[in-house]
Amino acid sequence: MQSFENALLGRMQGLLGVPDKLVALHEPEFGAEEHALVKDTLDSTFVSSVGKYVDQFESELALFTGARYAVAVANGTAALQVALKLAGVQAGDEVLLPSLTFVASANAVTHAGAVPHFVDSEVCTLGVDALALGEHLASVAELTSQGLRNKATGRRIAAMVPMHAYGHPVDLAGLMDVAGRYGIPIVEDAAESLGSYYQGRHTGTFGKLGTLSFNGNKIITTGGGGAIITDDAEVARHAKHLTTTAKVAHRWEFFHDEVAWNFRLPNLNAALGVAQLHRLPQFLEEKRRLAAAYERVLAGLDGVAFAHEPEGTRSNYWLATMRLLTPDLAQRDRLLATLNDAKFQSRPTWTLLHKLPMYAACPRASLQVAEALEASLINLPSSPKLARTL
Ligand SMILES: *Cc1c(COP(=O)(O)O)cnc(C)c1O
């Protein structure tokens, strides 16, 4: 009898062929415009944090996402760290976030001086479960005149950071309802969801602030980079100021009016970003076509499901994701070994953050669903170019 692993492998080979070299999980792609704009930046000598491509990248990002303002920064982690500060998070506060996310989400919370408070995810969105979050807060927190307080730790719960996992939008309506009831701001970690929409509106534009990443593995890349998006003019101004050493503009004087960061995105990287942004519509169409093909070939295989975009959303399908219907770490790892041995680079989801040594003692809700997802999710090769071979 054919093993489950071989059955899956057969379907992958049927779809993508039998590879003779590694089929990457996700590969960036550059064309003539990337080369031209990077060369133009070099020729101009404006390679650092001042230059026309930073401004152009910011205005095109705002246009694409529908956010009023976009502030380009050094990377997605820095974007989140600054966004948390601008959302009012202070040293000693707690911030709610999923345990099922990339470690950067929790690192940003920590660098903002706060303590991660992990909450559970749901199967249909792979993101924070709003219902479970509401129930958790009803039991562990109380509303006081100083805001929401964790009864067990005595700390203020200052914000929530939902994350749109692999591009699939979270249940924003549910989360906004919980956030509204408890009076806490939402900062959306939209690092993975550029080009994803919830009820027709771009992810990252529902919270007080949203953050994006343009790391090398994301849907578009600037080498390294990120952005803060917001509709609030004052928040945008402050984001720019805080990421630019809080220097007060003057023709020659160095005067800085608060402790700040050098988190600017260099013009060289922004030039790459402008060109990549122009290719984004094509990448989105190709990822969608690839996802549909995966969904089709996996449909006939017992025991697995393809992670389809949640109802009412349009996902960028950044990383194609399959899920074992019965969570089983050993089975997951056998599949990973089979796929990777056959040169289909595949990865499990992140080790849950509350299991990492530095976050093991953080406050947390029941994380039952996240635990099940950890034992059942596998990301499949997702480069846009794969759609061109179908
Ligand atoms: C990539 C990513 C980040 C961080 O972005 P960097 O640009 O790598 O700092 C944050 N959160 C999530 C969920 C990510 O996937």
Ligand as a Chemical Component Dictionary entry (heavy atoms), coordinates in Angstrom:
data_LIG
# 
_chem_comp.id                   LIG 
_chem_comp.type                 NON-POLYMER 
_chem_comp.pdbx_formal_charge   0 
_chem_comp.three_letter_code    LIG 
# 
loop_
_chem_comp_atom.comp_id 
_chem_comp_atom.atom_id 
_chem_comp_atom.alt_atom_id 
_chem_comp_atom.type_symbol 
_chem_comp_atom.charge 
_chem_comp_atom.model_Cartn_x 
_chem_comp_atom.model_Cartn_y 
_chem_comp_atom.model_Cartn_z 
_chem_comp_atom.pdbx_ordinal 
LIG C1 C1 C 0 8.428  38.915 8.658  1  
LIG C2 C2 C 0 7.588  39.161 9.851  2  
LIG C3 C3 C 0 7.848  40.189 10.779 3  
LIG C4 C4 C 0 9.110  40.980 10.818 4  
LIG O1 O1 O 0 9.574  41.518 9.725  5  
LIG P1 P1 P 0 11.154 41.784 9.498  6  
LIG O2 O2 O 0 11.096 42.716 8.353  7  
LIG O3 O3 O 0 11.764 40.462 9.191  8  
LIG O4 O4 O 0 11.689 42.419 10.727 9  
LIG C5 C5 C 0 6.962  40.409 11.798 10 
LIG N1 N1 N 0 5.884  39.660 11.952 11 
LIG C6 C6 C 0 5.602  38.644 11.123 12 
LIG C7 C7 C 0 4.383  37.852 11.364 13 
LIG C8 C8 C 0 6.443  38.347 10.056 14 
LIG O5 O5 O 0 6.161  37.321 9.257  15 
# 
loop_
_chem_comp_bond.comp_id 
_chem_comp_bond.atom_id_1 
_chem_comp_bond.atom_id_2 
_chem_comp_bond.value_order 
_chem_comp_bond.pdbx_ordinal 
LIG C1 C2 SING 1  
LIG C2 C3 SING 2  
LIG C2 C8 DOUB 3  
LIG C3 C4 SING 4  
LIG C3 C5 DOUB 5  
LIG C4 O1 SING 6  
LIG O1 P1 SING 7  
LIG P1 O2 DOUB 8  
LIG P1 O3 SING 9  
LIG P1 O4 SING 10 
LIG C5 N1 SING 11 
LIG N1 C6 DOUB 12 
LIG C6 C7 SING 13 
LIG C6 C8 SING 14 
LIG C8 O5 SING 15 
# 
